[in-house]
């Protein structure tokens, strides 16, 4: 699924939207100054269509785990870790 950029308001906001046959996803990324750094807030809104909706109860823990792994990787990259 490709995520076309729909809103780009540097340095504060980026929004990406994608629609597929059985789903629609919107990723919203907000940036704000925080002390000596930047606070990043990332939200994914996922909507499933048709029979795909039956999988919703099972997707939440999987998506949370994937987000945690992605966040841990980002923190390691930004802090110079591996």
N, C-alpha and C positions, 0 to 999 in steps of 0.2 A: 504494500500500500504506500503510495507516495503522499507526502504531506505538503501541499502547496502553502506557501507563506501568504497569509491573508491580512495580517496586521504587523507592521514593523514600525515601532515608535522608540528608536534608540534614545537614551540607554535604558528605557523603562519597561517596554512591553514587546513581546513577540507572540503571535498567535498563528498556529498552523491548523488547517482543516483538511480532513480526508473523508471521502465517501467511497465505499465499496458496495458490492451487490448486497451484502448482508450486514453491513455496519456503517456507522459514521463515528469519526473520532475528532475531537478538538483538543489540541494541546496548547495550554496557555502558560507562558513563562514570564514572570514578573521579576524585575531587578530593582533593588533599593539599597541605598547606602546604609551601612551598619557599622558604626565605629570606624575602624581602619580598613574595613573590607566591604564586601557586597553580599547582601542576603538574596538568595534565589528561591522563588516560590514557583513550583511546577505543578500544574494540575492537568489531568487527563480526564476528559468527559467522553465516555464510550457508550454508544447506543447500538444495540443489536436489533436486527429486524427478523421477522418471520420465525422459523423454527430455531434459529440461532439463539433466540431469547431464552430457550430452555437451558442453555449452558451458563447463564448469568450467575446462579448461585455458586458455581464451581470456579468461575473466573476470578472472583475477588481475591482469594488467597494467592492464586498464581500471579496475578498482576502486582499485588503488593510485594511478593517475593522478588519478582523481576525488577521492580522499582528500587527495592532495597539494594540489590546487587549493582544496578546502574549507579545509584547514589554513592555507594561505597567506592566504586571505581572512579567516579568523578572526584570524590574527596581525595583519593590516593593520588590521582593525576595532578590535581591542583596543589597538593602539598609536597609534590616531588617524590612520593612513595611509589612502590611498585605493586 
